[in-house]
Amino acid sequence: MTVSPHPFTADVARNLTLNPQSPVHSVPVQPSRGVLSPLGIEQVRIDSGFWASMQTLNSTDMIQHCEEWMERLGWIGNFDAVVDGRIVADRQGREFSDSDVYKLMEAMAWEVGRIGDTALDARFEALVDRIEPVQEPDGYLNTRFGRTGQQPRYSDLEWGHELYCYGHLLQAAVARGRTRGLDDRFVKIARRAADHVCDAFGPDGIQSVCGHAEIEVALVEFGRMTGQARYIDQAKLFVDRRGHGVLKDIEFGRAYYQDDEPIRDSVVLRGHSVRATYLAAGAIDLSIERGDDELLGAVRSQMDNTLARRTYITGGMGAHHEGESFGADFELPSDRAYAETCAGIGSIMTNYRLLLATGDMKYADVIERTMYNVLATSPGEDGRSFFYANTLHQREPGIVPAIGEVSARASASMRAPWFAVSCCPTNVARTVASLGAYLATSTADGVQVLQYATGEIGAELMGGAVALRVVTDYPNDGTVTVTVSQTIDEAWTIGLRVPAWAGESAVLRVRGEERQAGPGLVEVAGPFAVGDVVELVLPLDVRVVRPDVRVDALRGQVAFERGPLVLCVESVDAPSVSKVDELRVAGTPTVGEGGAVSVPMLSIGLPDRAWPFAADTAAVAVGGSTQVPLVPYNRWGNRGPSTMRVWIPTSSDVVAGG
Amino acid sequence: MTVSPHPFTADVARNLTLNPQSPVHSVPVQPSRGVLSPLGIEQVRIDSGFWASMQTLNSTDMIQHCEEWMERLGWIGNFDAVVDGRIVADRQGREFSDSDVYKLMEAMAWEVGRIGDTALDARFEALVDRIEPVQEPDGYLNTRFGRTGQQPRYSDLEWGHELYCYGHLLQAAVARGRTRGLDDRFVKIARRAADHVCDAFGPDGIQSVCGHAEIEVALVEFGRMTGQARYIDQAKLFVDRRGHGVLKDIEFGRAYYQDDEPIRDSVVLRGHSVRATYLAAGAIDLSIERGDDELLGAVRSQMDNTLARRTYITGGMGAHHEGESFGADFELPSDRAYAETCAGIGSIMTNYRLLLATGDMKYADVIERTMYNVLATSPGEDGRSFFYANTLHQREPGIVPAIGEVSARASASMRAPWFAVSCCPTNVARTVASLGAYLATSTADGVQVLQYATGEIGAELMGGAVALRVVTDYPNDGTVTVTVSQTIDEAWTIGLRVPAWAGESAVLRVRGEERQAGPGLVEVAGPFAVGDVVELVLPLDVRVVRPDVRVDALRGQVAFERGPLVLCVESVDAPSVSKVDELRVAGTPTVGEGGAVSVPMLSIGLPDRAWPFAADTAAVAVGGSTQVPLVPYNRWGNRGPSTMRVWIPTSSDVVAGG
């Protein structure tokens, strides 16, 4: 697989003479090569609809919520405790709590860049005030290690997370640098930290890696932003070292932190799913900057295999609670789906990089699926509670955590305000704040609209500015209307993604003509005049979906999808049964008023047996079938505790009854 | 539920004026009340067949293997290191490694009692020589805590396992005391330890419990053996304290160590499955000695619910690797079956106590199922390798651990010689050595043969001695011939258990007559003369078994059983497919020469898809059906790495093909 250089950065690609003065956008990822070029959050504005509401909720609640909790629990206060000399006695939170402060700051930085919130900017700077004095003269910055009375620096690379924390520091600094410029004080802190990492772990330094990948993807991007090859060199050292057993063996095995085999040799993602996806994202970035198409091909193949065999219908990744890890191929149990919110975000990060590199719309499809069914599932409607794990089957109604209670990360609880390990809320916040960047891309002569939301998209093509106005009620409605609001004289193309789930049913209307479109990227060639309209109609009938026969956990069950949304049944919508496990699909779904979906289902009697295995175990239907509503999975649990299923058994195990 | 006193100990039951001089047997459990009375290993001898081979393997290999490994790894050497004053620097193994030394000693003690092996007795005494000087003047005995440079005594009740270690010390001392008498030196060590526990944790002592239940069941039995009510009082304190949140909350939740709710209030076993079953066994013992039928009823109901909803077809318990714990009701995934060998043993312990208390043959059925399909599955044919977890579905061929390598406890490996946490091998050894005790019981006027093996059973009835000679090739053959070899003038009964799986098909032949028998306890009334024969014929046709419709993980699959054996398919027997996951059941099983079982199966093609969920995912049959052998689950993996399934999909997801 060969990736062509970006048109506008082709000259700086292979030899990495990056120029920080070259046009950069407010993007989390700025590859120097690739089929598609990212657009920044200053170029893509979401005005209304599903994702605008989520961004507003982030603005009004999520970011503030994260800040309040980390103040309350003393995770931010750890920095003050260092300055006051009382950190050994007073330190709060887990060994990696600094990272969540940095992820909060990344969210703040993108949000300041997005809407210019001066109050939020002041809060960001106030955090910098507290962090800056903690940095040591050689650039080391961590509240947990290195002082008298603490464990020595880098004495526990397996679990200490020092490099992981730097990674999130650097990513926050990328957000700040790309929205405020490289002279920003926080960027300078990050630069000193990055230099320290290169000093400490360089060719003559510690010959090891961090137990949690993250520094790799951060160093490459920080190198891109600052134009410093040294940081990318260091990322390469980390990527190349991992997989050779440089970390200790642990009960989960070295696969947990991907130190079991080199990434170039792997065939599929494995081990801890957040670690695996973060590493994959970093390796892709490295491959792009170093022209290492073999590495890119290896990671792409790993992701392809992961999507084919180890990904939930929601886009969720990670089938094991133990080790928060991927399971084996086709091991996708609904009830034990870990599908950590952060792994979903790691998947979006990785698939976005593959999308930019290859232009394959398949990766944009995965991003859409994961955005709507993992990212959007985590936060509750209040913006102040979150799922850490995203089960596809809730057997018993979950517990609502007490107000102010810190939850176990993957408990039987409903969305919780905070967790002992609380990586997910800040990860959601930073992703939602930068979401605009994932919606559209450009090429030398075109703009590609990849995710659909009402708003504006601007891009520079051939030295001129073009702009599109997108109007849609997607995903509630399948019609997307794209109007040219600014154009250039030259011919250019408007690309629209038709998701694979649309099959052959999408319709494109342009210049009075209508035609079947996609799946894949559908391009309309210009030249365009202001006011020209391209309209895409995606089919929003409800799809009945069956699992690959190798998925043991899903045999005899079906799921329902509508547009990009995975649907589910909740017990609050099925008052005739005590648990949704008593329901059996007995017909085809219908879409009613306002898009309400329902399916005929039977209720079954479930006699208690002393022993659950017998020659005949057929269940008996109780009464006739009734219409049971299906709701978007991402909103489940917002009406109080309930039982829930995404995959619902068919009635093949039922015999007629009373 | 009311339990009647044992005939021979009725006078000493409720008020616990136990008399250590009263007739006791070489039994692990000697309840003072109950429907059935245990027979000791000196009364039940197994001569040949399945379990005799296992006992021989224990004699020749398993016990020695455990001793060699613990010498090699320094777990036994820890006691020497204490004496030499170098324990802080030199201690080896996990915090609970002392317990495995004691479990080894329990196995040795039973084995010495069973076959009078003087060389083994000398090895036992040599261990006592090394342990005795480690005990402190106040009775405290642990290599891990309490010395300068170590954590203080009882400073980590959640994870420190000090009381757990005492529990195994006491159980080993019960084995020694019941085979060698109470004057034994090791019994005296245990008595000092038990007194110390009562001093430290008594009414005025530490108001807490051990993170791993075990001391409870051990204290009751040690109290029974020594006639000391104090130990049973202490067990009561521990049982009553647990469940009130006396231990710290942990990520797994307090249910992990059953400290989430009092055992009297629980409805089903939950949390760590070994902890849960050990606690249940101790609570039953306590209920028996204290006439607490409410407690007995509560635990019985918990086990009944656990058998109905949380037990694998093998008898295995524990559906989660995370926390080695029970899952929710009907959460029984084959591929993630943890089904720890020790949990199976804990289940045998608990069900044996319920059997003695209630006389309900259901519990003997469970013991049989668990003996044949969990206990017997763990050790390999070499007696020097063991399964820790007992999966019901091996997706990829397991790795054979390198010789001398310590394995992770539940890795993807085949049977391993030893584990970092190596509770299972010693647990198998102690159980197999004392297995005779589980085979038969007596009442005032009868002997009950509960598990079938060729051998001799003796009992005292009405002041006289009776004896039975049992001859059978069970489970290879269903005929059990019981001959009276010693009798008394009075009428007495011979009871034979007909397992529930026999349905209405078992046949009893007695005095020239033949009749349908059971299920349950079938009794033949005497008087008997020497040479009288009772013959039971159990049906050994292969049974096709289906799961309760609530078990999502097993939908569309069937399992096969023959007699007490659960069968499975191994890839070494299906050379036409690369993995057993490609097989589909396409007919009914047949039994051929020498009991060889086979089933017609189809092979299916498994096309790779980029995404595993679609409108149509039916598999295509490749060729016609072929006869595929099924083998006993307990012997799987003995012919090298293979893939394996207990539950095999039917062909309902297959369409005809090429």
Interface residues (C-beta under 8 A of the other chain):
Chain A: E251 F252 G253 D304 L307 A308 R309 T311 I313 H320 H321 E322 G327 A328 D329 F330 E331 L332 P333 S334 D335 R336 K362 H393 R395 E396 A408 R409 S411 A420 A500 R543 V544 V545 R546 P547 D548 V549 R550 V551 D552 A553 R555 G556 Q557 A559 D581 I604 L606 D608 R609 A610 W611 P612 F613 A614 A615 D616 T617 A618 A619 P649 S652 D653 V654
Chain B: E251 F252 G253 D304 L307 A308 R309 T311 I313 H320 H321 E322 G327 A328 D329 F330 E331 L332 P333 S334 D335 R336 K362 H393 R395 E396 A408 R409 S411 A420 A500 R543 V544 V545 R546 P547 D548 V549 R550 V551 D552 A553 R555 G556 Q557 A559 D581 I604 L606 D608 R609 A610 W611 P612 F613 A614 A615 D616 T617 A618 A619 P649 S652 D653 V654
